[in-house]
Amino acid sequence: MKPIWYFVGIILLAMGGIILATGIYLVFNPPVEKTVLFNMHPNIWWGIIMMVFGGIMYFAMRKKTI
């Protein structure tokens, strides 16, 4: 039986990948009306942060059993 943090890590990896992909898409296809923080590319930063944290949780818990 895997701990809950194993599955949280998988979900964070998946969601971070989707957000990162969206941020990369928006770099090459910018919207017509840009938000205030668009030039900082928050989708890319948060996607990377979520993937790193999810990867840490996934790899730390993948071999632990209850």
C-alpha positions as CSV (number, residue, x, y, z in Angstrom):
1,M,0.0,0.0,0.0
2,K,1.4,3.4,-1.0
3,P,1.2,6.5,1.1
4,I,-1.0,9.3,0.0
5,W,2.0,11.5,-0.7
6,Y,3.0,9.2,-3.5
7,F,-0.2,10.0,-5.4
8,V,0.0,13.7,-4.5
9,G,3.4,13.7,-6.1
10,I,2.0,12.1,-9.3
11,I,-0.9,14.6,-9.4
12,L,1.6,17.6,-8.9
13,L,3.8,16.2,-11.7
14,A,0.9,16.0,-14.1
15,M,-0.6,19.4,-13.2
16,G,2.8,21.1,-13.3
17,G,3.4,19.6,-16.7
18,I,0.1,20.9,-18.1
19,I,0.8,24.4,-16.6
20,L,4.3,24.4,-18.0
21,A,3.1,23.3,-21.4
22,T,0.5,26.1,-21.4
23,G,3.2,28.6,-20.4
24,I,5.5,27.5,-23.2
25,Y,2.5,27.7,-25.7
26,L,1.8,31.3,-24.5
27,V,5.4,32.4,-25.1
28,F,5.1,31.5,-28.8
29,N,1.4,32.5,-29.2
30,P,0.8,35.5,-26.9
31,P,-2.8,36.6,-26.2
32,V,-4.1,39.8,-27.7
33,E,-4.9,41.3,-24.3
34,K,-2.0,40.7,-21.9
35,T,-2.3,40.7,-18.1
36,V,-0.1,42.8,-15.9
37,L,2.4,40.0,-15.0
38,F,2.4,38.4,-18.5
39,N,6.1,39.3,-19.1
40,M,7.2,37.4,-16.0
41,H,5.7,34.2,-17.4
42,P,4.1,32.9,-14.2
43,N,2.8,29.7,-15.9
44,I,6.4,28.6,-16.7
45,W,7.6,29.3,-13.1
46,W,4.7,27.7,-11.3
47,G,4.8,24.7,-13.7
48,I,8.5,24.1,-12.9
49,I,7.9,24.6,-9.1
50,M,5.0,22.1,-9.1
51,M,7.0,19.5,-11.2
52,V,10.0,19.8,-8.9
53,F,7.9,19.4,-5.7
54,G,5.9,16.6,-7.2
55,G,9.0,14.8,-8.3
56,I,10.6,15.1,-4.9
57,M,7.4,13.7,-3.3
58,Y,7.1,10.9,-5.9
59,F,10.7,9.7,-5.7
60,A,10.8,10.0,-1.9
61,M,7.7,7.9,-1.5
62,R,7.8,5.4,-4.4
63,K,9.5,2.6,-2.4
64,K,7.8,3.2,1.0
65,T,5.1,0.8,2.0
66,I,2.8,0.9,5.0
